[in-house]
Amino acid sequence: MNVIISANNLTKIYGEKETSVTALDNININFNEMQFTAIMGPSGSGKSTLLHCLAGLDRPSSGQIYLKDSDISKLNDKQLTKIRRDSFGFVFQAFNLIPTLTAEENITLPASIAGKKPDMEWVKKVVDTVDISDRLTHRPNELSGGQQQRVAAARAMATKPEVIFADEPSGNLDSKSSKELLVFMKSVVEELNQTIIMVTHDPYAASFANRVVMLKDGKIASDLEEPTQEEIISEVTALSDI
C-alpha cells in the first residue's frame, strides 16, 4: 500500500509559556491509501488536533505534514484552501448541509464552488453506494438524521478527494443510522478505493476501520491492525487506567 498522508515530528502547542498546552507531542505516523483508519483516545488526547492538522484546518507548531510528496505544512492560506477543496473531503458531526438546497445540490456543491462540472457518473456511483438515490430532490429538513449524514458523506466524496476526514461522523445519530453510515464508509473504502481518517470515541464505530490508532497525552499509545470491538474496548480501558 502507498502512503498518502504522513506526519513527521508533528508538534502542536496552544498558548504561551506557563499557560502552554502540548496537544501533539512529536508524532510520527503514516496513513495508507485505500485504508479506513480510526483515531481514538481519551478526552484531551489530541485526536481532533491531529485530524485538524492533517487536514490543513490547523497549523502545526513544528514538524511536517506530507500529502504524498508535498509538504502541506509550508503552504500559505490560499494554497491550503485549494488543497482542502481539491484533495480533501470532510464529514463532521454536524451535517452542515445547506437547508435551501436539495440533497443532490448539496452533494454537487463543492464542485460548483470550485467552478467545475461535477462528474455525474461518479456522483451517481457515490449516491448508489450511500443508498439515497430516491431522496435526491428532498431538502435536508425532509430527511432523517441518518439520511442527512449520508448526504454529507456523499458530498465529501463527490469531488473524488484523495483523503476523507471524518470527525465523530456518527456522533449525532441513533444506533441504526450510525451502523448504516459506518457500513457505508467501509464500503466506500473497499468498493470506491477511497481513503478515510476518522476521529471517534466509540469503540463500535472504530471496529469498522482497518486500523485503529490510539493517542494518549499527545503521543501515539498503540496502533492496531484489523482489531475487533473487544480488542478496542480493552485498549481504551487500559489507556484510561494509566
RAJO-V797703 format. One line per field, one symbol per residue. phi: phi as a letter, one per 30 degrees, with the letter a starting at -180 (. if undefined). Layout:
phi=???
This chain:
phi=.ddcbbcchdbbccibhdcdbddbchdbacbcdhbccccbldeidjddddeddddidbcddajbbcchccdddcddedddeddddcccbbbcdddhddddcdeddddceeddddicddddddedddddddibddcdcddedccdedddddddddddcdchddbccbchdcdccddddddeddddddddddcchdcbcbcaccedddddddbbcccbhibdcabcchdddddddddddddddd
